[in-house]
Amino acid sequence: MTPALSKVLFVLPALAVSAFAEPSSKCSAGCISIPNAIVDSVSHHTLGEAIPLPNTVPSCGGPSLKVNITSSLCRIVVNVTTSASSSTRVEAWLPDNWNSRLLATGTGGIGGCIDYRFVQNGAQLGFASFGTNTGHDGEQGFDFFLNQPEVINDFGHRGIHVEAQVAKQIVEQYYGKKASKSYYQGCSTGGRQGLQNAQLYPDDFDGILAGAPGIDWLHIVASKGILARRIGWPDLKSDTYVRPEQWQAIVAKQIEMFDPLDGVKDGVIDNPAAHAFDPAIMACGTNVLNSSLCLKPQQIASVRAAYEPLADSEGRIVYPGFNLGSDTSVFSANQVNGTADLAYKVLQDFWRGAVYNDSSWTPHNFTVKDMDFAIKLNPGGVNAAEGKLDKFYAKGGKIISYHGQADQTITPKLISEYYAKVQSNLNATLEDMHSFYRHFFIPGMYHCSGGPGAFDVGQAYPMDKDRMNAKANVLLALTKWVEDGEVPTTLVGAKYDAAGKATAYRKYCPYPYESKWDGSGNTTKADSWNCVMPGA
């Protein structure tokens, strides 16, 4: 159940704007005035500067954090009141050579940190780029949520909407005209924020780019506790406990078995959901592994359980299992400073601060009941699993999402279920869906980026300057679709070596189509891959 949406306090009056002046002279303390907001800082920077951000909290990379300026620009930071007891910070990067577009960006985890990779990305491409802390500082901790329902609302649903509205005002005041189009980009929690915004505030953006979307967010977070419990945590000496190094061996065995089946041996399992893996193949005494990595009977049962979906208290499946080839050692990596703390801190922090409002709560005895309670409460409307995009569809908005098939944090199966839910809610054909929402699976990509596959689709800074085009850069693909009607029929990913040299390219396809090698071409060339329906 989504709680009533809290009303944002700031107002959007008609703005008196002036003609755009020289960039450095325009970039001054009095250049903007936003209702219910305080301008914290205004400064002009040139391309190539590395600016220090000493006030950044440690969990966001501070206080030694420096960010590279990717275009000569004006940087403006404002603090915006969102209720009588909450506020959010919005940061603007306004390029001197502006392309007339606006890009807002999201956060990760439990928010609290501006994701400068996306802000830098947008500014480098000429967008007026914005970031936000969604109402609190830090992506670790819980005290900012304790007894603060409005702060939870900012993180849950309101922060991105505030960012969008403030960004539009800043652009109009600074440049003297409105942005021609408004876009959004985020990954993980940021992906959830984008799809949620399309549902709740469909007029904020013309195009939304959502990577590894954390929709059904509470089930995602809860799964870390339940799956860890399935493999023996917090008793790290239990016969059922599977150690991180054993998980690495398990994943390596899966890749060894299933990678070659697509005809290309590249360290990537193309369609992980199409395969079944029996961990008994790694049992002790089979001579498959050495004695330190082999699996005892209780551990074999644990591994099987770790790939099973989650059910709620009434037996309904609520979260699908992970893909083969995903580095699920995250469920075992719980020995923090020699103790059995859950390494995945989001669960403890959010349940402490926003679900139970109890600073002493721990996840050591986490059960399905804790998950179900959070779902029923849905703090701040954070879960965002409804898939009701009818208003965004009706207005002509466009969405591109992407998800790595080797994602170790959010199972890729989740976005397939969400896509089907959106289609069902709209009573839409696949052609209807492809007219406004295209999803791309990236085989061999980890969470948001990285991995053994050709994972780079231009999603974040730093970008390959040779690939700043709509075929290779997913943000530019979205822009072309929104503005020129150029449908993104494929995306081309790139794989890089340690020196940063591109070593392979691959063509990716809109779901449910799959990228398949043609059987004869050079597998490192994009043209050797075709889009086919599953089973073809």
Secondary structure, DSSP 8 states (H G I E B T S, - for coil): ----------------------HHHH-STTS---TTEEEEEEEEE-TT-EEE-TTS-GGGT-SS-EEE--SSEEEEEEEEEEETTEEEEEEEEEESS--SEEEEE---TT--S--HHHHHHHHHTT-EEEEE-TTSS-SS-STTTTT-HHHHHIIIIIHHHHHHHHHHHHHHHHHSS--SEEEEEEETHHHHHHHHHHHH-TTS-SEEEEES---SHHHHHHHHHHHHHHTTTT-TTSTT---HHHHHHHHHHHHHHHGGGGS--SS--S-GGG----GGGGBTTSSSS-TTT-B-HHHHHHHHHHTS-EE-TTS-EEE----TTS-GGGGT---BTTB---S-HHHHHHIIIIIS--TT--STT--HHHHHHHHHH-GGG--------HHHHHTT-EEEEEEETT-SSS-THHHHHHHHHHHHHHT--HHHHHTTEEEEEETT--SSS-SSS--BSS-SSS--GGG-STTT-HHHHHHHHHHH------EEEEEE-TTS-EEEEEEE-BTT-EEEE-SSS-TTSGGGEEEE-TT-
